[in-house]
Amino acid sequence: MNVVIATPRISLRLLTPDDAAFLLELLNSPGWLQNIGDRGVKTIAAAQAYASERIIKGYTENGFGLYVMALKGQDDIPIGLCGLIRRPGLEDVDIGFALLPQYMGQGYAFEAASAVMDHARNSLKIPRIVAITLPTNSASIKLLEKIGLRFERMANLPNDPEELMLYGSNL
């Protein structure tokens, strides 16, 4: 199953092309569309391509990436993504997370993000983590602060006019 991190309630595992149906659902969920943006992924084939080109590629290029959050002991049901990203326009490694709507508000994102921060610090020896979010995404802001990141400045990513809040923390 390629588990990278385990917590009491979830496993964080490598994404595979077999996760395309889950990824298609997540990428088109209201929270993703509103807070992250439409990636134009509308078919299983497009989700498989997105998985390969945008997520799986990061595992080999960086030694980390976004991991599937799966419920333990429940047939490995995927509920979201959480992990680390090397994002163009950011000097430091970025933590990101997203959940399917039916799993929000149950502490899974905090559990996963806390475990990813520990993994970054202790296993990967990453000295600093950042995160970006829309100023209107109060749930993400709250979670970033809860895992120890602090607002540093407003920032823009390349080819994206939208101003984002940049949070960061030295590990």
C-alpha positions in Angstrom: 0.0 0.0 0.0 3.1 2.3 0.1 2.3 3.9 3.5 4.7 6.8 4.2 3.1 8.0 7.5 0.6 6.5 9.9 -1.4 8.2 12.5 -4.0 6.8 14.9 -6.9 7.2 12.4 -5.3 7.6 9.0 -2.6 6.4 6.7 -0.8 8.7 4.4 0.3 6.8 1.3 1.6 7.3 -2.1 -0.9 8.2 -4.8 -1.2 5.8 -7.7 -3.0 6.0 -11.1 -5.6 3.6 -9.5 -6.6 6.6 -7.3 -8.0 8.4 -10.4 -11.7 8.2 -9.4 -10.9 9.6 -6.0 -8.7 12.3 -7.4 -11.4 13.3 -9.9 -13.9 13.7 -7.1 -11.5 15.7 -4.9 -10.4 18.0 -7.7 -14.0 18.8 -8.5 -15.3 19.2 -4.9 -16.6 22.6 -3.9 -13.8 23.3 -1.5 -11.1 22.5 -4.0 -12.7 24.6 -6.7 -13.3 27.6 -4.4 -10.0 27.5 -2.5 -7.5 25.9 -4.8 -8.9 26.4 -8.3 -10.3 24.5 -11.3 -7.6 22.2 -12.7 -9.7 21.3 -15.7 -9.7 17.6 -14.7 -13.1 16.3 -15.8 -12.5 12.6 -16.8 -10.8 9.6 -15.3 -8.1 9.7 -18.0 -7.4 13.4 -17.2 -7.2 12.5 -13.5 -4.7 9.7 -14.2 -2.6 12.2 -16.3 -2.8 14.8 -13.4 -1.8 12.1 -10.9 1.2 11.1 -13.0 2.4 14.6 -14.1 1.6 16.7 -11.0 1.7 14.4 -8.0 3.6 11.1 -8.6 6.4 12.9 -10.4 7.1 14.8 -7.2 7.9 11.5 -5.3 10.8 10.8 -7.7 12.0 14.4 -8.2 11.8 15.6 -4.6 11.5 12.5 -2.4 8.1 13.7 -1.2 4.8 14.9 -2.4 1.1 15.0 -1.7 0.0 11.8 -0.1 -3.5 10.1 0.0 -5.1 10.4 3.4 -6.9 7.0 3.9 -9.0 5.9 6.8 -7.4 3.0 8.7 -9.3 -0.2 9.0 -12.0 0.9 6.5 -10.7 -0.6 3.3 -8.2 2.2 2.8 -11.0 4.7 1.9 -9.3 7.8 0.5 -10.6 11.0 2.1 -8.1 13.7 1.0 -4.6 14.7 0.2 -1.9 16.1 2.5 1.8 16.5 1.9 4.7 18.6 0.7 5.2 20.3 -2.6 8.0 22.2 -4.3 6.0 24.9 -5.9 7.4 27.3 -8.6 7.7 30.8 -7.1 8.3 29.6 -3.5 11.8 29.2 -2.1 10.7 26.8 0.6 8.8 23.5 0.6 5.0 24.1 0.9 2.6 22.0 2.9 -0.8 21.4 1.3 -4.0 19.6 2.2 -7.5 19.1 0.9 -10.4 16.8 2.0 -13.5 15.5 0.5 -16.5 17.5 1.9 -17.9 14.6 4.0 -14.7 14.3 6.0 -14.2 18.0 6.9 -14.5 19.2 10.4 -13.5 15.9 12.0 -9.8 16.6 12.7 -8.4 14.5 9.9 -6.6 17.5 8.2 -5.0 18.5 11.5 -4.0 14.9 12.2 -2.4 14.5 8.7 -0.8 18.0 8.6 0.8 17.5 12.0 2.2 14.1 11.0 3.5 15.6 7.7 5.2 18.4 9.7 6.9 15.8 11.9 7.9 13.8 8.9 9.4 16.9 7.2 11.3 17.8 10.4 12.5 14.4 11.6 12.7 12.2 8.5 13.3 14.6 5.6 15.3 17.2 7.6 13.6 20.0 5.9 14.6 23.2 7.7 11.6 25.4 6.8 8.0 24.8 5.7 5.7 27.4 4.1 2.0 27.4 3.1 -0.1 29.6 0.9 -3.8 30.2 1.2 -6.5 32.6 0.0 -7.3 35.3 2.6 -10.9 34.1 2.5 -10.0 30.5 3.4 -10.5 30.8 7.2 -10.5 27.0 7.8 -7.0 26.7 6.2 -5.7 29.7 8.0 -6.9 28.3 11.3 -5.2 24.9 10.6 -2.0 26.5 9.4 -1.8 28.4 12.7 -2.7 25.3 14.7 0.3 23.4 13.2 2.7 26.2 14.0 2.9 28.3 10.9 2.6 32.1 11.2 1.6 34.7 8.6 4.6 36.3 7.0 3.4 38.3 4.0 1.2 38.5 1.0 2.6 36.7 -2.1 1.8 35.9 -5.7 2.8 32.7 -7.6 4.1 33.0 -11.1 1.4 33.5 -13.8 -1.3 33.9 -11.1 -2.6 37.4 -10.3 -4.4 36.3 -7.1 -2.8 37.5 -4.0 -2.2 34.8 -1.4 -1.3 34.7 2.3 2.1 33.1 2.9 2.6 31.3 6.2 5.9 29.9 7.4 7.9 28.2 10.1 11.4 27.1 10.7 11.6 23.5 11.7 
